[in-house]
């Protein structure tokens, strides 16, 4: 008996030599990689030199500043701002930051370098990054006086242009707020239960806008003063520009987020179907006592569409077992190794595309693919549509096989998108309790049930029943957004593919006509494994 597996055994010759080579390579690699990378140690050494250079630069800048602050021009132009902002103290702050970095380098980093262990590579890299951040802070503090003087000089020379830009920036903010504030007020009026969330989204933008108006007051004050403080003026112009950048980024996001509250939609699974296929492969060769390793020819049959029972059978067939064979010593004849009736369902010619030189073959299950489809009812802002067959992924299909007649996604009025219910829910139940859709009504028996009205009154007919208060309360309390809710009808599910209500309501669906409700009692899911595409048993080839 020829096996195309055993013909590859000769590739294993020379295994001991290869094994020793790999071991030697790993040993050498281990010895070479046991210490810290040279590049990292060089970086630490370079950092030491950079900190030393910065220390000298800070001392030099501090000395220059001490001499400069005694001069007449400095006193007349910058002293007021320098005293108010304590420019001289920035050098001491810079030295503190620098000293912190030097201490980490000389103690913590040095200990890791001395230890020289590869496993400390990330720790050392993190320390060097921290030291670099401190170095940058120290550098920034040491040049603060010089930068502030340059800013004051620039503001004095360009006051008119800077004010003009600030006025334009504030006008742009005012326009954006004019668009946003009515949207927020509308949302508060229509959805009072969301007032706290709306305020939380609006406050950062409103705060920025308020600060911009305060900054404009500073600009007006300084530009009309006989002795303007150009530091105040420049900072106010900068603040307005920075606030504009923030508001331009956040305003459209908040505007859209508030608009979500007025959107309502749901997607109900109203039907589902699957197309199942089995694809057979064949390897043939010429069996001869004179040829040890004859060439092999592989042939792949077109996928055969089958029913779910046949699909499950071949999906569960072990990968290592053939489904048929042709023996050629005494005349070629095909022998199935699977159930003959199952093989017949494939309607395949075993000798199709047969190579004239071959006399032996093995047949195997190459793949068991499937095509899976859903139909949905979409209800969006009171308007209903139904889709045709929509192809869905294997995981999504089988994850929702129990959810016929249920909403797979619901976003009622008064909720943000992130609050949408994405766990299977009885159709329309997520709308219950919201006065935008209906009201609670007390029946003659004294029990409360939900009645949809207005544009959503059609839900009463679509659902085919009325949700009771206890049913809704149980869903809302224990299931909403957590897990699917199928309810109970005596000892059975009420909703979903296995629900007594669903079996009646969706008796005319393709799912029902193809035996879907029957299969729910004894699911065929759970077959197959490995590289096979999942079938109705959930694990096909």
Backbone torsions as a table, in degrees:
resi	resn	phi	psi	omega
1	UNK	NA	120.9	-179.7
2	UNK	-82.3	142.0	175.9
3	UNK	-131.3	124.9	179.9
4	UNK	-69.5	-8.5	175.4
5	UNK	-78.5	-44.7	-175.5
6	UNK	-69.6	-21.7	-179.6
7	UNK	-67.9	-15.0	178.0
8	UNK	-92.8	0.9	-176.5
9	UNK	-63.9	-30.4	-177.7
10	UNK	-64.2	-18.2	177.6
11	UNK	-67.3	-16.7	-177.8
12	UNK	-82.2	-8.7	179.3
13	UNK	-63.0	145.1	-178.0
14	UNK	82.2	10.0	-178.0
15	UNK	-59.2	-44.1	-179.7
16	UNK	-58.7	-42.6	-179.2
17	UNK	-64.2	-42.8	178.6
18	UNK	-62.7	-40.8	180.0
19	UNK	-61.2	-43.3	179.7
20	UNK	-65.9	-37.3	179.2
21	UNK	-62.6	-44.0	179.1
22	UNK	-62.9	-42.8	179.2
23	UNK	-61.7	-42.2	179.7
24	UNK	-63.2	-42.3	179.1
25	UNK	-61.3	-44.6	179.5
26	UNK	-64.7	-38.3	179.9
27	UNK	-64.6	-44.6	179.8
28	UNK	-65.3	-41.7	179.3
29	UNK	-62.2	-37.5	179.5
30	UNK	-64.6	-45.1	-179.3
31	UNK	-64.8	-36.4	-177.6
32	UNK	-73.7	-26.1	-173.1
33	UNK	-108.2	17.9	-174.9
34	UNK	-80.9	-19.0	-179.3
35	UNK	-105.4	178.5	177.3
36	UNK	-68.1	147.0	178.0
37	UNK	-60.7	141.9	178.9
38	UNK	-59.6	-37.1	-178.4
39	UNK	-61.8	-35.9	-179.3
40	UNK	-71.4	-39.3	178.2
41	UNK	-67.8	-36.2	177.1
42	UNK	-67.0	-35.5	178.1
43	UNK	-64.5	-40.1	178.5
44	UNK	-63.9	-41.5	179.1
45	UNK	-65.2	-39.7	178.6
46	UNK	-66.0	-36.8	179.2
47	UNK	-62.8	-38.1	177.9
48	UNK	-59.6	-44.3	180.0
49	UNK	-67.7	-37.7	-179.8
50	UNK	-66.1	-40.3	178.9
51	UNK	-66.5	-37.8	178.0
52	UNK	-64.5	-42.8	179.1
53	UNK	-65.4	-40.4	179.9
54	UNK	-66.1	-36.0	178.0
55	UNK	-59.6	-44.4	178.6
56	UNK	-65.3	-38.8	-179.4
57	UNK	-65.7	-39.2	179.4
58	UNK	-64.0	-43.5	179.2
59	UNK	-61.7	-40.7	-179.2
60	UNK	-66.0	-43.1	179.8
61	UNK	-65.7	-39.3	179.7
62	UNK	-63.6	-41.6	179.8
63	UNK	-65.4	-42.3	178.6
64	UNK	-61.8	-40.8	-178.8
65	UNK	-67.1	-41.6	179.6
66	UNK	-59.1	-37.5	179.0
67	UNK	-72.9	-39.6	-176.0
68	UNK	-68.3	-37.1	-173.7
69	UNK	-71.4	-7.9	177.7
70	UNK	-91.2	-9.1	-174.9
71	UNK	-82.2	156.8	-179.9
72	UNK	-62.2	-49.2	-179.8
73	UNK	-57.2	-39.0	179.7
74	UNK	-64.5	-45.6	-177.5
75	UNK	-61.6	-40.4	-176.2
76	UNK	-76.5	-31.7	-173.2
77	UNK	-100.5	-35.9	-168.1
78	UNK	-121.5	-15.8	-169.7
79	UNK	-58.6	-40.6	-178.5
80	UNK	-58.3	-48.1	-179.9
81	UNK	-70.1	-39.8	-178.6
82	UNK	-61.0	-42.7	179.1
83	UNK	-68.7	-42.3	-178.4
84	UNK	-62.5	-38.3	-175.9
85	UNK	-100.4	0.2	178.8
86	UNK	53.2	59.5	-180.0
87	UNK	-59.9	-39.5	-177.7
88	UNK	-61.0	-32.8	-179.5
89	UNK	-70.9	-14.3	-179.0
90	UNK	-65.4	-28.3	179.6
91	UNK	-71.5	-39.0	176.4
92	UNK	-65.0	-39.6	177.1
93	UNK	-63.4	-39.3	178.9
94	UNK	-63.6	-41.3	179.5
95	UNK	-65.2	-35.9	178.1
96	UNK	-64.3	-44.6	178.5
97	UNK	-63.6	-43.3	179.7
98	UNK	-63.5	-43.5	179.6
99	UNK	-62.5	-36.4	177.7
100	UNK	-62.8	-42.6	178.7
101	UNK	-66.7	-41.7	179.5
102	UNK	-63.8	-37.1	179.5
103	UNK	-66.4	-43.3	178.0
104	UNK	-61.5	-39.8	-178.6
105	UNK	-68.2	-44.2	-174.5
106	UNK	-78.5	-21.6	-178.2
107	UNK	-107.2	-67.7	-173.7
108	UNK	-68.6	-50.9	-178.2
109	UNK	-67.5	-39.9	-179.2
110	UNK	-62.2	-36.2	179.1
111	UNK	-64.2	-40.4	179.0
112	UNK	-69.0	-39.4	178.9
113	UNK	-64.7	-39.9	178.3
114	UNK	-65.7	-39.1	178.1
115	UNK	-66.0	-38.1	173.6
116	UNK	54.6	53.9	178.5
117	UNK	-112.8	134.9	-179.1
118	UNK	-58.9	-32.9	-177.4
119	UNK	-67.7	-14.0	178.9
120	UNK	-93.8	7.9	-176.6
121	UNK	-58.3	-48.6	-178.2
122	UNK	-66.7	-38.2	179.9
123	UNK	-63.3	-42.5	179.1
124	UNK	-67.3	-40.5	178.6
125	UNK	-61.1	-40.7	178.5
126	UNK	-64.8	-40.7	178.4
127	UNK	-62.7	-43.3	-179.9
128	UNK	-65.3	-34.9	176.3
129	UNK	-65.8	-40.4	177.5
130	UNK	-63.5	-43.3	178.9
131	UNK	-62.2	-40.5	179.6
132	UNK	-64.3	-38.9	177.3
133	UNK	-62.0	-41.9	178.0
134	UNK	-65.2	-36.6	178.2
135	UNK	-63.6	-43.5	179.5
136	UNK	-63.4	-42.4	178.0
137	UNK	-61.5	-43.5	-180.0
138	UNK	-63.3	-42.0	178.5
139	UNK	-61.3	-45.2	-178.7
140	UNK	-63.2	-41.9	179.1
141	UNK	-65.1	-36.9	-175.7
142	UNK	-71.9	-22.0	179.6
143	UNK	-103.6	4.6	-178.2
144	UNK	-57.4	-48.9	180.0
145	UNK	-56.9	-44.0	-179.3
146	UNK	-64.1	-41.1	-179.7
147	UNK	-67.0	-38.4	179.7
148	UNK	-67.0	-37.6	177.1
149	UNK	-64.6	-41.2	178.1
150	UNK	-63.5	-38.9	179.8
151	UNK	-64.8	-43.0	179.4
152	UNK	-63.1	-43.6	178.9
153	UNK	-61.6	-44.3	-179.5
154	UNK	-64.1	-41.9	-179.1
155	UNK	-64.7	-39.2	-180.0
156	UNK	-64.6	-39.8	-178.1
157	UNK	-76.6	-27.1	-172.2
158	UNK	-123.2	29.0	-174.6
159	UNK	-57.8	-44.3	-176.3
160	UNK	-62.6	-46.9	-179.0
161	UNK	-66.8	-38.5	179.5
162	UNK	-66.2	-40.1	178.5
163	UNK	-65.7	-41.3	179.6
164	UNK	-60.1	-42.3	179.1
165	UNK	-67.2	-39.9	179.4
166	UNK	-62.7	-40.7	178.0
167	UNK	-62.3	-42.5	179.3
168	UNK	-66.9	-39.3	178.8
169	UNK	-63.7	-40.6	179.3
170	UNK	-68.8	-37.1	177.8
171	UNK	-62.9	-38.8	177.4
172	UNK	-64.6	-41.2	177.1
173	UNK	-62.6	-40.2	-179.2
174	UNK	-62.7	-39.6	179.0
175	UNK	-64.5	-44.0	179.7
176	UNK	-64.0	-38.9	178.9
177	UNK	-70.6	-33.0	177.4
178	UNK	-62.8	-32.2	177.2
179	UNK	-77.5	-36.8	-171.3
180	UNK	-83.7	-42.6	-173.3
181	UNK	-59.3	-44.9	177.2
182	UNK	-60.9	-34.9	177.3
183	UNK	-63.4	-40.2	179.1
184	UNK	-68.5	-41.2	179.5
185	UNK	-65.3	-39.3	177.0
186	UNK	-62.5	-43.0	180.0
187	UNK	-64.6	-39.7	178.8
188	UNK	-65.0	-38.7	-179.2
189	UNK	-69.0	-44.9	-175.7
190	UNK	-78.8	-25.8	-175.0
191	UNK	-134.6	68.0	-176.3
192	UNK	-58.8	-26.4	179.1
193	UNK	-70.0	-12.6	179.9
194	UNK	-103.8	13.0	-176.0
195	UNK	-58.5	-42.2	-179.2
196	UNK	-64.0	-42.9	179.8
197	UNK	-66.9	-38.1	179.2
198	UNK	-64.9	-43.2	178.6
199	UNK	-61.2	-40.8	-179.4
200	UNK	-63.0	-34.1	-179.7
201	UNK	-79.8	-30.7	-177.0
202	UNK	-83.9	-32.4	-172.2
203	UNK	-54.6	-47.6	-179.2
204	UNK	-58.2	-40.6	-179.8
205	UNK	-71.2	-44.6	179.6
206	UNK	-62.6	-36.7	178.5
207	UNK	-64.7	-43.9	178.6
208	UNK	-62.3	-42.9	-179.3
209	UNK	-65.1	-40.8	178.1
210	UNK	-61.6	-41.9	178.9
211	UNK	-65.5	-34.4	177.8
212	UNK	-64.8	-41.3	177.8
213	UNK	-65.2	-38.0	175.7
214	UNK	-63.8	-38.9	178.7
215	UNK	-66.5	-35.4	177.7
216	UNK	-65.9	-33.7	175.6
217	UNK	-61.5	-40.0	177.3
218	UNK	-64.3	-43.6	-179.8
219	UNK	-61.0	-45.8	179.5
220	UNK	-62.7	-39.6	-179.3
221	UNK	-64.8	-46.8	-175.0
222	UNK	-72.7	-34.0	-179.0
223	UNK	-76.7	-13.6	176.5
224	UNK	-104.3	-1.1	-178.8
225	UNK	-81.3	149.3	176.5
226	UNK	-74.3	-21.4	176.9
227	UNK	-134.0	74.2	-174.8
228	UNK	-64.4	145.6	173.5
229	UNK	-96.9	102.1	-173.5
230	UNK	-74.2	-14.3	174.0
231	UNK	-70.9	-47.8	175.4
232	UNK	-57.8	-44.9	-177.1
233	UNK	-60.9	-49.4	-177.4
234	UNK	-64.6	-41.7	-179.9
235	UNK	-64.2	-37.3	178.8
236	UNK	-66.1	-40.8	177.6
237	UNK	-63.0	-42.5	179.5
238	UNK	-63.8	-42.4	-178.8
239	UNK	-61.7	-43.1	-180.0
240	UNK	-62.4	-42.2	179.6
241	UNK	-65.4	-41.9	178.6
242	UNK	-65.3	-39.0	178.1
243	UNK	-65.8	-35.9	177.2
244	UNK	-63.3	-43.4	178.3
245	UNK	-58.0	-43.3	179.7
246	UNK	-65.3	-47.6	-176.0
247	UNK	-67.1	-39.1	178.7
248	UNK	-62.7	-31.7	178.8
249	UNK	-78.3	-43.4	-172.0
250	UNK	-86.2	-29.0	-174.4
251	UNK	-59.3	-48.9	179.4
252	UNK	-65.0	-29.9	178.7
253	UNK	-68.7	-45.3	179.9
254	UNK	-68.8	-39.5	178.9
255	UNK	-58.3	-47.2	179.1
256	UNK	-65.8	-39.0	-179.3
257	UNK	-63.6	-41.2	177.9
258	UNK	-65.5	-35.3	178.7
259	UNK	-65.1	-24.6	178.9
260	UNK	-60.8	-29.4	-177.5
261	UNK	-63.2	-26.4	-177.6
262	UNK	-96.1	8.9	176.8
263	UNK	-102.3	143.1	177.3
264	UNK	-137.7	130.4	177.5
265	UNK	-157.3	156.0	174.2
266	UNK	-149.6	155.3	178.2
267	UNK	-128.6	112.1	-176.0
268	UNK	-104.6	132.3	176.7
269	UNK	-80.6	113.0	-175.3
270	UNK	-111.0	-9.1	176.0
271	UNK	-168.5	159.6	177.1
272	UNK	-157.0	151.5	179.3
273	UNK	-153.0	164.7	-179.6
274	UNK	-141.1	142.6	171.3
275	UNK	-110.5	125.4	-175.5
276	UNK	-111.0	142.2	-178.3
277	UNK	-135.2	150.1	172.1
278	UNK	-126.4	128.9	178.9
279	UNK	-117.6	124.9	-178.3
280	UNK	-102.3	141.5	174.3
281	UNK	-116.5	157.9	-179.0
282	UNK	-139.7	137.1	172.3
283	UNK	-117.8	124.1	-178.6
284	UNK	-124.3	156.5	178.5
285	UNK	-160.2	173.1	176.8
286	UNK	-97.8	111.0	178.8
287	UNK	-79.1	123.0	-178.3
288	UNK	-153.1	142.9	178.2
289	UNK	-72.2	-10.5	-177.5
290	UNK	-94.6	-12.6	-177.9
291	UNK	-122.4	118.9	-176.6
292	UNK	-76.5	-43.2	-179.6
293	UNK	-126.2	82.2	-178.7
294	UNK	-71.7	152.7	176.9
295	UNK	-65.0	147.1	-178.3
296	UNK	-111.2	148.0	177.3
297	UNK	-120.4	126.1	178.7
298	UNK	-102.2	136.8	179.2
299	UNK	-131.0	134.7	179.3
300	UNK	-116.5	124.7	178.3
301	UNK	-77.6	150.3	172.8
302	UNK	-60.4	146.0	179.0
303	UNK	-57.6	134.9	177.9
304	UNK	-100.8	124.2	178.7
305	UNK	-76.4	133.6	-174.1
306	UNK	-136.1	171.3	174.8
307	UNK	-83.6	174.3	-173.7
308	UNK	-67.2	-31.3	179.6
309	UNK	-66.0	-45.1	178.6
310	UNK	-66.1	-40.3	179.3
311	UNK	-59.9	-46.2	-179.4
312	UNK	-62.9	-40.3	-178.1
313	UNK	-59.3	-49.4	-177.2
314	UNK	-76.6	-26.8	176.0
315	UNK	-65.3	-32.7	-178.4
316	UNK	-85.4	-8.7	-177.6
317	UNK	-64.7	130.0	-176.5
318	UNK	-59.2	139.4	-179.5
319	UNK	-58.2	-35.6	-173.0
320	UNK	-82.0	-6.8	-177.6
321	UNK	-102.1	138.1	174.9
322	UNK	-76.3	156.2	176.6
323	UNK	-101.4	-8.1	178.4
324	UNK	-174.4	171.3	-179.8
325	UNK	-155.9	159.4	170.6
326	UNK	-125.1	125.4	177.5
327	UNK	-106.2	139.2	-169.1
328	UNK	-119.9	3.0	-178.0
329	UNK	-67.3	-36.9	-175.3
330	UNK	-123.6	45.2	-178.5
331	UNK	95.2	136.0	-173.9
332	UNK	-79.3	132.6	175.1
333	UNK	-151.0	141.0	-178.0
334	UNK	-89.7	135.3	177.7
335	UNK	-128.4	115.0	176.8
336	UNK	-72.3	142.1	175.2
337	UNK	-104.4	-1.8	171.5
338	UNK	-99.1	176.2	176.0
339	UNK	-57.8	131.5	-174.7
340	UNK	-61.6	-37.3	179.6
341	UNK	-66.0	-37.4	178.3
342	UNK	-67.1	-42.0	178.0
343	UNK	-61.4	-39.4	-178.1
344	UNK	-63.5	-30.6	-179.6
345	UNK	-65.0	-21.7	-179.6
346	UNK	-76.8	-22.3	177.8
347	UNK	54.1	49.5	-179.3
348	UNK	-111.8	145.2	174.3
349	UNK	-89.3	111.9	-177.5
350	UNK	-59.3	-25.9	-175.6
351	UNK	-99.2	10.3	179.8
352	UNK	-61.3	134.1	177.5
353	UNK	63.0	28.7	-174.4
354	UNK	-72.5	129.4	176.5
355	UNK	-69.8	133.0	-174.9
356	UNK	-63.5	-24.2	-176.0
357	UNK	-87.9	-10.7	-174.3
358	UNK	-95.3	153.8	179.1
359	UNK	-136.1	2.8	-177.4
360	UNK	-141.8	147.6	-179.5
361	UNK	-157.4	156.1	171.1
362	UNK	-123.4	139.7	-179.7
363	UNK	-113.9	141.4	-176.1
364	UNK	-145.5	160.4	175.6
365	UNK	-79.5	113.9	-177.9
366	UNK	-84.4	-41.9	-177.2
367	UNK	-162.1	151.0	173.2
368	UNK	-129.3	77.0	-178.7
369	UNK	-79.4	165.0	176.3
370	UNK	-144.3	155.1	174.1
371	UNK	-119.8	126.4	-169.2
372	UNK	-121.8	139.8	-171.9
373	UNK	-138.7	148.6	172.6
374	UNK	-124.6	156.3	164.4
375	UNK	-120.7	141.1	-176.6
376	UNK	-126.1	152.5	165.4
377	UNK	-106.1	121.3	-179.4
378	UNK	-104.7	125.5	175.8
379	UNK	-118.3	109.2	-176.2
380	UNK	-127.6	118.5	-179.8
381	UNK	49.5	43.3	175.1
382	UNK	86.1	-5.2	-179.3
383	UNK	-105.8	132.7	-174.8
384	UNK	-109.5	137.1	172.7
385	UNK	-138.8	158.8	175.2
386	UNK	-123.5	138.6	-179.5
387	UNK	-86.7	166.0	166.6
388	UNK	-81.8	-162.5	177.2
389	UNK	-70.0	126.8	-178.7
390	UNK	-114.4	122.6	177.7
391	UNK	-67.2	134.6	179.6
392	UNK	-128.7	162.8	179.4
393	UNK	-71.5	159.6	179.7
394	UNK	-60.2	-47.0	-179.5
395	UNK	-60.7	-45.0	-177.1
396	UNK	-65.5	-39.1	-179.5
397	UNK	-61.7	-51.3	-175.3
398	UNK	-75.8	-27.1	174.7
399	UNK	-65.7	-23.9	-176.8
400	UNK	-115.0	15.2	-178.6
401	UNK	-64.2	-23.0	179.7
402	UNK	-92.7	6.8	-169.1
403	UNK	-113.8	26.7	176.3
404	UNK	-59.9	135.9	179.2
405	UNK	80.2	6.9	-177.5
406	UNK	-112.8	154.9	174.5
407	UNK	-76.9	121.8	177.2
408	UNK	-85.0	-21.4	176.5
409	UNK	-152.7	134.9	178.4
410	UNK	-139.8	132.3	173.1
411	UNK	-130.7	97.1	-178.5
412	UNK	-74.2	166.3	170.6
413	UNK	-57.2	146.4	175.5
414	UNK	85.6	9.8	178.2
415	UNK	-127.8	149.0	173.6
416	UNK	-81.6	162.3	-177.3
417	UNK	-56.4	-39.9	-178.4
418	UNK	-68.7	-11.2	178.2
419	UNK	-97.1	2.8	179.1
420	UNK	-59.3	144.7	178.9
421	UNK	-84.7	118.5	-176.1
422	UNK	-116.3	14.4	171.2
423	UNK	-105.9	147.0	-175.0
424	UNK	-56.1	129.8	-174.6
425	UNK	-135.4	139.0	174.4
426	UNK	-50.2	137.7	-173.0
427	UNK	-51.2	124.9	175.6
428	UNK	80.2	-7.8	-176.6
429	UNK	-64.9	-29.9	179.2
430	UNK	-68.7	-15.9	177.5
431	UNK	-86.8	-17.8	-176.3
432	UNK	-64.8	143.7	179.8
433	UNK	88.1	-9.1	-180.0
434	UNK	-99.6	116.0	-175.9
435	UNK	-62.3	-11.6	176.5
436	UNK	-68.8	-21.8	-174.0
437	UNK	-109.1	-27.9	-175.4
438	UNK	-179.9	-153.8	-175.8
439	UNK	-155.7	161.1	174.0
440	UNK	-83.8	134.4	180.0
441	UNK	-124.3	140.1	178.4
442	UNK	-98.8	124.9	-179.9
443	UNK	-81.5	177.8	-178.9
444	UNK	-63.6	-26.5	179.3
445	UNK	-82.8	1.1	177.8
446	UNK	86.4	-0.6	179.9
447	UNK	-90.4	145.7	179.8
448	UNK	-90.9	139.0	173.9
449	UNK	-140.7	159.5	-175.7
450	UNK	-92.5	135.6	178.0
451	UNK	-122.6	120.3	176.4
452	UNK	-77.4	146.0	178.4
453	UNK	-139.2	176.6	179.8
454	UNK	64.6	-142.7	-178.7
455	UNK	-65.3	-14.5	-179.9
456	UNK	-99.6	8.4	177.9
457	UNK	-63.7	-23.6	177.3
458	UNK	-61.1	-21.7	179.7
459	UNK	-62.8	-31.0	179.8
460	UNK	-59.2	-39.7	179.6
461	UNK	-79.5	-37.9	-179.1
462	UNK	-63.0	-43.6	-177.9
463	UNK	-74.1	-38.9	177.9
464	UNK	82.0	5.1	178.0
465	UNK	-159.4	169.4	179.0
466	UNK	-114.5	134.7	-178.8
467	UNK	-78.5	131.9	178.0
468	UNK	-82.6	161.8	179.8
469	UNK	-62.9	-45.3	178.8
470	UNK	-61.9	-38.8	179.4
471	UNK	-62.0	-47.5	179.4
472	UNK	-64.7	-43.9	-177.9
473	UNK	-61.0	-40.1	179.3
474	UNK	-64.7	-43.8	178.6
475	UNK	-61.9	-48.6	-175.4
476	UNK	-64.0	-40.1	-175.1
477	UNK	-76.7	-42.9	-169.0
478	UNK	-110.6	-14.3	-170.9
479	UNK	-126.0	-28.8	-171.1
480	UNK	-53.5	118.5	177.9
481	UNK	71.9	3.9	-176.7
482	UNK	-110.7	-46.1	-176.0
483	UNK	-161.0	159.1	179.8
484	UNK	-62.0	148.8	-180.0
485	UNK	-119.2	118.8	-178.1
486	UNK	-109.9	-2.2	178.7
487	UNK	61.4	-178.0	178.0
488	UNK	-138.0	137.6	174.5
489	UNK	-128.3	95.1	-170.4
490	UNK	60.1	-114.8	-178.0
491	UNK	-104.2	15.7	-177.0
492	UNK	-125.3	163.4	171.8
493	UNK	-66.5	148.9	175.9
494	UNK	-95.1	-39.8	-175.2
495	UNK	-113.4	171.7	179.1
496	UNK	83.6	177.8	-174.4
497	UNK	-59.9	-29.9	-179.7
498	UNK	-96.1	8.8	-175.2
499	UNK	-84.6	143.9	-179.6
500	UNK	-63.9	-35.9	178.5
501	UNK	-67.9	-41.4	-177.6
502	UNK	-66.4	-39.1	-178.8
503	UNK	-59.7	-34.1	177.6
504	UNK	-80.2	-45.0	-175.5
505	UNK	-66.1	-34.9	-175.9
506	UNK	-112.6	31.8	-179.6
507	UNK	-63.0	-27.4	-179.0
508	UNK	-90.1	2.6	-178.7
509	UNK	-72.5	157.9	176.0
510	UNK	-61.5	-35.9	178.8
511	UNK	-57.9	-43.6	179.7
512	UNK	-69.5	-45.8	-177.0
513	UNK	-64.1	-26.9	180.0
514	UNK	-91.1	10.2	175.2
515	UNK	88.6	17.1	-177.3
516	UNK	-62.4	-42.4	179.9
517	UNK	-66.2	-33.7	178.1
518	UNK	-65.4	-39.5	-177.9
519	UNK	-69.9	-22.9	-178.3
520	UNK	-62.5	-27.6	179.4
521	UNK	-73.9	-29.2	-177.8
522	UNK	-141.0	74.4	-173.1
523	UNK	-59.9	138.4	178.6
524	UNK	-90.8	5.7	-177.1
525	UNK	-74.3	141.6	176.0
526	UNK	128.3	6.9	-176.2
527	UNK	-94.5	160.5	170.1
528	UNK	73.6	175.8	-179.4
529	UNK	-170.8	-174.7	170.5
530	UNK	68.7	-136.7	-173.0
531	UNK	-82.8	3.6	-176.1
532	UNK	-82.6	142.3	178.0
533	UNK	-73.2	136.2	-174.5
534	UNK	-61.5	138.2	175.2
535	UNK	-107.9	-157.9	-178.8
536	UNK	-63.1	-19.1	175.7
537	UNK	-85.6	-3.3	173.3
538	UNK	88.6	0.9	-178.8
539	UNK	-143.7	17.8	-171.5
540	UNK	-51.9	179.1	-171.9
541	UNK	-83.3	NA	NA
